[in-house]
C-alpha cells in the first residue's frame, strides 16, 4: 500500500506525492544517513581532524570567524556533547 500526502502547488492546487518523498523528489541517500547515530570511532576521528585543522589554521595565521568557532568547539567539547545528546 502506498501512502500519499499532498503539497500545494501555486497554480495547480494540491498535488499528491508518495510518502518518503520531499517536494515530489525521493529522499537522497544523505538524508537517510543523517538519521544514524555516529560510532564512537567516528567521533574520535572528527575530534582529531578538528584539532589538526585548528593547529594548521593557527600556524598559517588564520584568525577569522570560523577559526574562533572551531576553537570554541574544541574548548567546549561540542562534538562529544552533541554525540551524547544523540545517544539519549
C-alpha positions in Angstrom: 0.0 0.0 0.0 1.4 3.4 -0.9 0.5 6.3 1.3 0.1 9.7 -0.3 0.2 13.2 1.1 -0.3 16.4 -0.7 1.7 19.5 -1.4 0.1 22.8 -2.6 1.3 23.9 -6.0 0.7 27.7 -6.6 -1.1 27.2 -9.9 -2.3 23.6 -9.9 -3.6 23.3 -6.3 -2.9 20.1 -4.4 -0.5 17.6 -5.9 -0.2 14.0 -4.4 3.3 12.8 -3.7 4.4 9.4 -2.3 5.3 9.2 1.4 9.1 9.4 1.8 9.4 11.9 -1.0 10.2 15.6 -0.5 8.6 18.0 -2.9 8.0 15.2 -5.3 11.6 14.0 -5.2 12.8 10.9 -3.4 14.8 11.4 -0.3 18.5 11.4 -1.0 21.0 8.9 0.4 22.4 11.6 2.6 19.1 12.3 4.4 18.8 8.6 5.4 22.5 8.5 6.6 22.0 11.6 8.7 19.5 9.7 10.9 22.1 7.3 12.1 24.0 7.9 15.4 27.7 8.0 14.6 30.0 5.5 16.2 32.5 6.5 18.9 35.3 5.8 16.5 33.8 8.4 14.1 33.6 10.9 16.9 37.2 10.4 17.8 38.3 10.8 14.2 36.3 14.0 13.9 37.8 15.4 17.1 41.3 14.6 15.8 40.5 16.2 12.4 39.3 19.3 14.2 42.4 19.6 16.3 44.6 19.2 13.2 42.7 21.8 11.3 42.9 24.2 14.2 46.7 23.8 14.5 47.1 24.3 10.8 44.9 27.4 10.8 46.9 28.8 13.8 50.2 28.1 12.0 49.1 29.9 8.9 47.8 32.8 10.9 44.1 32.5 10.1 42.1 34.2 12.8 38.6 34.6 11.3 35.1 33.7 12.5 35.5 30.1 11.5 38.8 29.8 13.4 37.1 31.2 16.5 34.1 28.8 16.2 36.5 25.8 15.8 38.5 26.9 18.8 35.3 27.2 20.9 34.1 23.9 19.7 37.3 22.2 20.8 37.5 24.0 24.1 33.8 23.3 25.0 34.0 19.7 23.6 30.9 20.3 21.5 31.4 17.2 19.3 31.1 14.8 22.2 28.3 16.8 23.8 26.3 16.6 20.6 27.1 12.9 20.3 25.9 12.2 23.9 22.7 14.1 23.1 22.1 11.9 20.1 22.5 8.8 22.1 19.9 9.9 24.6 
